[in-house]
């Protein structure tokens, strides 16, 4: 009778290292590609918020004949302003108070009326300072473009 020697099965160290290297390469590729997509998603979310504010501000203006002042701010969309000029035909709230929240980067939107940057002198400036957090830079997300 012939004795059989047991065969050891399993992976060699080289095979395991090769699999780990491939996984690391795939993870690195995914991480590199997620960054730009996340930035794009944040910009899109900020633009959507601006569009909601813009529609509410336009409705406010139709009712009252003016936009809220800088001092009255976006809060004028959820509660009647008490500072001058006090609107006499306020029919709000024009937005759900839960909608007035920070931008995608957890910073407040910037609202200025009368406008300083918007080419329409009858309009307003409404924008997010964007990813860099600095107003008046190329990455700002604005309502007038």
RODO-2510 file (C-alpha; in nm, 4 decimals, decimal comma):
residues 145
     n   res          X          Y          Z
     1     x     0,0000     0,0000     0,0000
     2     x     0,1289     0,3356    -0,0976
     3     x     0,1015     0,6286     0,1455
     4     x    -0,0188     0,9552     0,0079
     5     x     0,1427     1,2688     0,1214
     6     x    -0,1070     1,5387     0,2061
     7     x    -0,1177     1,8329    -0,0341
     8     x    -0,1303     2,1734     0,1169
     9     x    -0,3734     2,4008    -0,0543
    10     x    -0,3956     2,7755    -0,0139
    11     x    -0,2609     3,0960    -0,1570
    12     x     0,0987     3,1897    -0,1835
    13     x     0,2292     3,5117    -0,0379
    14     x     0,2786     3,6524    -0,3893
    15     x    -0,0848     3,5852    -0,4812
    16     x    -0,2123     3,7537    -0,1649
    17     x     0,0126     4,0564    -0,2212
    18     x    -0,1058     4,0833    -0,5821
    19     x    -0,4726     4,0835    -0,4760
    20     x    -0,4033     4,3476    -0,2084
    21     x    -0,2231     4,5646    -0,4652
    22     x    -0,5159     4,5400    -0,7088
    23     x    -0,7661     4,6304    -0,4348
    24     x    -0,5509     4,9270    -0,3276
    25     x    -0,5344     5,0458    -0,6891
    26     x    -0,9133     5,0239    -0,7259
    27     x    -0,9739     5,2072    -0,3968
    28     x    -0,7315     5,4807    -0,4997
    29     x    -0,9080     5,5244    -0,8338
    30     x    -1,2479     5,5500    -0,6658
    31     x    -1,1245     5,8055    -0,4114
    32     x    -0,9679     6,0220    -0,6828
    33     x    -1,2925     6,0199    -0,8835
    34     x    -1,5271     6,0887    -0,5894
    35     x    -1,3780     6,4309    -0,5059
    36     x    -1,4886     6,6130    -0,8241
    37     x    -1,8295     6,4433    -0,8160
    38     x    -1,8867     6,5522    -0,4564
    39     x    -1,7966     6,9125    -0,5441
    40     x    -2,0342     6,9023    -0,8410
    41     x    -2,3137     6,7653    -0,6202
    42     x    -2,2577     7,0407    -0,3611
    43     x    -2,2676     7,3101    -0,6303
    44     x    -2,5890     7,1633    -0,7752
    45     x    -2,7509     7,1517    -0,4298
    46     x    -2,6549     7,5155    -0,3650
    47     x    -2,7955     7,6191    -0,7039
    48     x    -3,1223     7,4382    -0,6263
    49     x    -3,1509     7,6223    -0,2941
    50     x    -3,0817     7,9540    -0,4674
    51     x    -3,3532     7,8793    -0,7241
    52     x    -3,6052     7,8111    -0,4449
    53     x    -3,5118     8,1385    -0,2712
    54     x    -3,5235     8,3250    -0,6015
    55     x    -3,8779     8,2067    -0,6762
    56     x    -3,9918     8,3005    -0,3250
    57     x    -3,8264     8,6437    -0,3548
    58     x    -3,9988     8,7050    -0,6875
    59     x    -4,3362     8,6152    -0,5346
    60     x    -4,2614     8,8477    -0,2413
    61     x    -4,1828     9,1242    -0,4905
    62     x    -4,5042     9,0644    -0,6848
    63     x    -4,7075     9,0969    -0,3636
    64     x    -4,5212     9,3934    -0,2157
    65     x    -4,3757     9,5793    -0,5135
    66     x    -4,0202     9,5531    -0,3729
    67     x    -3,7691     9,2929    -0,2642
    68     x    -3,6719     9,2630     0,1026
    69     x    -3,3798     9,4862     0,1977
    70     x    -3,0414     9,3463     0,2939
    71     x    -3,1260     9,4039     0,6606
    72     x    -3,4600     9,2234     0,6290
    73     x    -3,2856     8,9379     0,4508
    74     x    -3,4271     8,5992     0,3616
    75     x    -3,6174     8,5912     0,6930
    76     x    -3,8664     8,8272     0,5249
    77     x    -3,9809     8,5235     0,3276
    78     x    -4,1039     8,3412     0,6396
    79     x    -4,2131     8,6274     0,8689
    80     x    -4,3282     8,9812     0,7929
    81     x    -4,0417     9,2287     0,8265
    82     x    -4,0663     9,4836     1,1068
    83     x    -3,7946     9,7169     0,9787
    84     x    -3,8496     9,9775     0,7077
    85     x    -3,9811     9,9478     0,4499
    86     x    -4,2520     9,7379     0,6175
    87     x    -4,4556     9,5611     0,3478
    88     x    -4,8291     9,6282     0,3671
    89     x    -4,9325     9,3413     0,1403
    90     x    -4,7210     9,0608     0,2861
    91     x    -4,9014     8,7301     0,2142
    92     x    -4,6385     8,4862     0,3287
    93     x    -4,4813     8,2784     0,4368
    94     x    -4,3280     8,2469     0,0938
    95     x    -4,1072     7,9588     0,2058
    96     x    -4,1245     7,6899     0,4698
    97     x    -3,8918     7,8056     0,7526
    98     x    -3,7151     7,4681     0,7366
    99     x    -3,5980     7,5506     0,3838
   100     x    -3,3956     7,8523     0,4975
   101     x    -3,0743     7,6769     0,5874
   102     x    -2,7017     7,7073     0,5173
   103     x    -2,5493     7,6220     0,1816
   104     x    -2,3804     7,2916     0,0993
   105     x    -2,0666     7,4026     0,2841
   106     x    -2,2595     7,4969     0,6035
   107     x    -2,2302     7,8701     0,5420
   108     x    -2,5122     8,1235     0,5163
   109     x    -2,6250     8,2410     0,1752
   110     x    -2,5417     8,6031     0,1004
   111     x    -2,8389     8,8256     0,0166
   112     x    -2,7927     9,1908    -0,0827
   113     x    -3,0646     9,4290    -0,2007
   114     x    -3,0226     9,6623    -0,3789
   115     x    -2,7735     9,4537    -0,5761
   116     x    -2,4016     9,5187    -0,5943
   117     x    -2,3062     9,2515    -0,8498
   118     x    -2,6246     9,1539    -1,0313
   119     x    -2,6431     9,3477    -1,3605
   120     x    -3,0201     9,3993    -1,3071
   121     x    -3,0457     9,7132    -1,0895
   122     x    -3,4037     9,6195    -0,9937
   123     x    -3,2977     9,2766    -0,8678
   124     x    -3,0888     9,1430    -0,5818
   125     x    -2,7665     8,9553    -0,5148
   126     x    -2,8182     8,6058    -0,3786
   127     x    -2,5236     8,3717    -0,3726
   128     x    -2,3167     8,1137    -0,1925
   129     x    -1,9459     8,1789    -0,1442
   130     x    -1,8874     7,8320    -0,2901
   131     x    -1,6304     7,5680    -0,1992
   132     x    -1,3546     7,8132    -0,1069
   133     x    -1,5808     8,0083     0,1317
   134     x    -1,4614     8,3448     0,0008
   135     x    -1,7204     8,5767    -0,1567
   136     x    -1,6607     8,7367    -0,4953
   137     x    -1,4451     8,4575    -0,6362
   138     x    -1,4891     8,2417    -0,9454
   139     x    -1,6405     7,9475    -0,7577
   140     x    -1,9360     8,1441    -0,6142
   141     x    -2,2789     7,9965    -0,6888
   142     x    -2,4925     8,2959    -0,7909
   143     x    -2,8557     8,3692    -0,8755
   144     x    -2,7995     8,6022    -1,1699
   145     x    -2,6183     8,3759    -1,4170
***
